[in-house]
Amino acid sequence: MVMVYHSSFVDEEGVSKACGCPLLPLKSHIKGPAPVSDQDRTDIVDEAITFFRANVFFRNFDIKSPADKLLIYLTFYINVALKRLEGCRTLAEGTKAIINLGLEDVPVPGESGFPFPGLFPLPQSQKEAELFRNYLKQIREETSGRLLSVAYRHNGTPNKWWLAFAKRKFMNIIVP
């Protein structure tokens, strides 16, 4: 039996949470609530991109730690982003599509449009909802930038070995 790849971020000591999700450090200069990680360390975005092409095939995901919930969310987000890049023939077109995706509203648990009802607990306050929304915005933006660097080659042409995965349905969820 083939198993999904799980997050290595299982030690949550000293890590803040929102909606039951650890606000893990990111190798990012993007403004937001995530703590800054060392540039030479793997972060959750690295894991999501590295494991995406294997994990996208699964319909079920056995959650071993709260970080796995974030990995599930990012796998779905990468799936959405690849779907948006599907028709983009150049890096410039792809960048524009990703920027437009970044401008969309980011729903949190309990709001319509949140892709995984029940995966994360509902926010206990408006402050917690906004903290989680801002973290998701930051992590989506960071993921988008790194995804462009694998979805397109150095010459700006699409990498078919990545964009072919836009057709996959992660956990049987149809990507809009």
Secondary structure as UniProt FT lines:
FT   TURN            13..14
FT   STRAND          17..18
FT   TURN            19..20
FT   STRAND          21..22
FT   TURN            39..40
FT   HELIX           44..55
FT   TURN            56..57
FT   HELIX           66..85
FT   TURN            86..87
FT   HELIX           91..102
FT   TURN            109..110
FT   TURN            112..113
FT   TURN            117..119
FT   HELIX           126..151
FT   TURN            154..155
FT   HELIX           160..163
FT   HELIX           164..167
FT   HELIX           170..172
//
